[in-house]
Amino acid sequence: MKAPLQILGWLIFVSILLVVGAAVVYPTAKGHMKWYFRVNGQVTVDGHETGGYMHANTDRTILLVTRTDGIRPETYLVSLGNEKAVLDCGEWHPIRLLAFPVTDVNPPCSAVTLDSSRIVDAPVAATLVRRSRSVEFSTASGKNVKAEW
């Protein structure tokens, strides 16, 4: 009796793995899901090192800079592509995992999903300076945020 139950358990386990794998692989392959990976580097605010962290998408066209010098983490989406843009992500911020997925159905840090009343310290897009291994910008409160990798 033990062997059939053990086989059934393995079949259920493998089936679950296949379903979860398909739910991740298919949208990634079709471009509906983008992966963001942790970037090693330093986030400074007004020249002081913080415990901040960064994530970049697999195309290296978007950088998520999270500063941790305030009461709660504040994340900014910085475009590394052709357009010069920096957005505040409001209350949303990524956790410090190595990787996380973002789908195109309801991205967490976009103008469509952003509630402007939840922004604590908005970035000033005109102050954005992008270099080969760093980005730097000012915020509405006058703070200077710099991310280097």
N, C-alpha and C positions, 0 to 999 in steps of 0.2 A: 504494500500500500504506500510505502514511503517513496519508492521510485517514481510512480506516476505523478504524485504531488510535486516532487522535486522537478520533474520534467515540465509540468504545467507552470510551476513558478518561474523556471528559466524562460519558457516561451512568453509568458506575460512580461517579464523583465526585458527581453530582447524586443518585443513589440513596442513597449514604451520607449525604449531607446531609439527605435526606427522612427516612430512618430515625432519625437522631440528633435531628432536629427533632421528630419524632413522639414519640420517647422522652422528650423534655423538655416539650413543649407539652401532651400528653394528661394526664400525671399532675398537672401544674400546674393545668390547667383543672378536673380532677376533685377537686382538693383533697388528693391523696395526696402532693404534694411542695410544701414551703414554701421560699421563697427568703429568704435573709438577706443584707442589704446592709450595707456598712461605714458606720458613723456617725461623723461628724467630732466630735471632742471630746477630753477629757482624762481619764485615769485617774490618780488619786493614791492613795498608800498612806501613811498616817500624815502627811498633809499634804505629802508629797514627790512631785513629778511623776515619772511613770514613762513608759516607752515603751509602755504599755498601750494597748489599742484596744477598740472596741466594734462589735457587729453587732446589727441589729434585724431582726425578720421583717417581711414586707410589711404585716401587720396592725398593726404597732407594739404588739403585746401581749407580746412577749418581747424582752428585751435580753440579749445575751451580753457580759459584761464580762471582758476578759482582762487580767490584771495580769502584768507582766514584771519584777518586782523580785526574784524568787527565782532559783534555779538553772534552773528550767524554767517556761514560762508556766503560769498557773493561771487557768482560766475558770470563771465563775459564771453560771448562768442565773437571771435576775431576771424575775419576772412583773410586767408593767405593767398587767395586767388587773384584774379585781375581787378576785382572791385575792392575798394578801400572802405571797409565797414567794420564796425564794432557794435554789438548789441548787448544789452543787459538781459540776463535770463530770469529776472524776477526772483521768486522764491525757489525755483528749481536749481539744483546743483548736483553734479555727478558724485557718486561715492568714490572712495579711493581704490577701487578695484583696478586690476590690470586692463580689463576690457569690458565694454558694455555695448549693447546694440541700440540703435535708434531707428525706428521705422518712419517711412514717409507719410504715414496716415495722420499721425498727430505728434510731430516733433516737439520736444519739450522746450526748445529755445528758439521760437520763431515769432515774428510779428503777429501772426494769426492767433497764437495761443497765449500771448503775453498780456498780462493785466498790468497796465501802467501804474495803477495805484499801489502795486506790490514792489515797485522798484525803490531800493534804498539809496543807492549812489550811482546814478546813471553815468555811462561813459560819454565823453565828448568826442564824437567821431572825427571832427576836424583836427584833433590833436594826435591821431593815430600815426605812429612812425613804425614801419616794418623794416627790419634788417634781416640778413641771412639767417641768423640764429637767435633773434629776439624781436619782441614787439613791445611798444610802449605807448601809453595814452594817459590822458588826464580824465578825472571824473568831475561831476557837477559840484562836488564839495571841495574841489581843488587838489585832491590827492593824485599823486603820480604813480601809476601801476606799471610795473615792468616785469616781463616774463622772458627768461633766458633759458635756452636749452643747448 
